[in-house]
Amino acid sequence: MNAVKVLALGVLCTVAGNRLVAAAETPIAGTQPGARPAGAPVVSTMNHDGEWYARALTGLAPPYPRSFRFLEDQGAWYTPFDRPGMTGRYDIRGWHTDPEASARER
């Protein structure tokens, strides 16, 4: 019984040690707000292809509102405009609507 506990403890220490080494090698942004860690990932380009625009403009019909021209300058940062939000009556762009169910209701 003691041998099993010692073996389990050894395996646990090995796994935990490997994770600590991996964590130490990964840069953590934000620990020094005024400086970017060396080796931290950097987004250098943002691809606005047709698929991206189709997703970002879900629920809108041409002509698109001028207020959505900000999408031309949208970078890779988070924005709530290109992903589903709340459901039910708050889903004004139809992100959560089943297109087949909508067609059956018409």
C-alpha positions in Angstrom: 0.0 0.0 0.0 2.8 2.4 0.8 4.6 1.6 -2.4 1.4 2.6 -4.4 1.2 5.9 -2.5 4.9 6.7 -3.1 4.5 5.8 -6.8 1.4 8.0 -7.1 3.1 10.9 -5.4 6.1 10.5 -7.7 3.9 10.6 -10.8 2.0 13.6 -9.4 5.2 15.5 -8.7 6.5 14.7 -12.2 3.3 15.9 -13.9 3.1 19.1 -11.7 6.8 19.8 -12.4 6.4 19.5 -16.1 3.4 21.9 -16.0 5.4 24.4 -14.0 8.3 24.3 -16.5 5.8 24.8 -19.4 4.1 27.7 -17.6 7.5 29.4 -16.9 8.3 29.2 -20.6 5.0 30.8 -21.7 5.0 34.6 -21.6 2.2 36.2 -19.5 1.1 39.5 -20.8 -0.2 42.1 -18.3 2.1 41.4 -15.4 3.9 44.7 -16.3 1.3 46.9 -18.0 3.9 49.3 -19.4 6.0 46.6 -21.1 5.2 43.8 -23.5 7.0 40.6 -22.6 9.6 39.4 -25.0 8.2 36.6 -27.2 4.5 37.6 -26.5 2.3 36.9 -29.5 1.6 39.8 -31.8 -1.3 40.1 -34.2 0.1 41.8 -37.3 -2.7 41.4 -39.8 -6.5 41.0 -39.8 -8.1 39.2 -42.7 -11.5 40.7 -43.6 -12.5 38.1 -46.2 -16.1 37.5 -47.5 -16.8 34.9 -44.8 -15.8 37.4 -42.1 -18.0 40.1 -43.5 -20.9 37.6 -43.9 -20.7 36.7 -40.2 -20.2 40.3 -39.0 -23.2 41.5 -41.1 -25.5 38.6 -40.0 -29.1 39.8 -39.9 -28.5 42.9 -41.9 -29.8 43.5 -45.4 -28.2 45.7 -48.1 -27.9 48.6 -48.1 -26.0 48.2 -44.9 -26.4 51.0 -42.3 -23.5 53.5 -42.4 -23.1 52.9 -38.7 -21.5 49.5 -39.5 -18.7 51.1 -41.6 -16.6 50.7 -38.4 -16.1 47.1 -39.5 -13.7 48.2 -42.1 -11.3 49.3 -39.3 -12.1 46.4 -37.0 -8.9 44.6 -35.8 -8.5 41.3 -34.2 -9.7 42.5 -30.8 -13.0 41.4 -29.2 -16.2 43.0 -30.5 -19.8 41.9 -29.7 -20.9 42.7 -33.3 -19.6 39.6 -34.9 -20.9 36.9 -32.6 -24.3 35.9 -31.1 -25.5 37.6 -28.1 -28.7 37.3 -26.1 -31.7 35.2 -27.2 -35.4 35.7 -27.5 -36.8 39.2 -28.2 -33.3 40.6 -27.7 -31.9 38.7 -30.8 -32.7 41.5 -33.2 -30.2 40.3 -35.8 -31.5 36.7 -35.8 -28.3 35.0 -34.6 -30.2 32.3 -32.7 -33.0 31.9 -35.2 -33.3 28.6 -37.0 -33.6 29.5 -40.7 -35.6 26.4 -41.5 -38.1 27.1 -38.7 -38.5 30.7 -39.9 -39.2 29.4 -43.4 -41.9 27.0 -42.1 -43.6 29.8 -40.1 -44.0 31.9 -43.3 
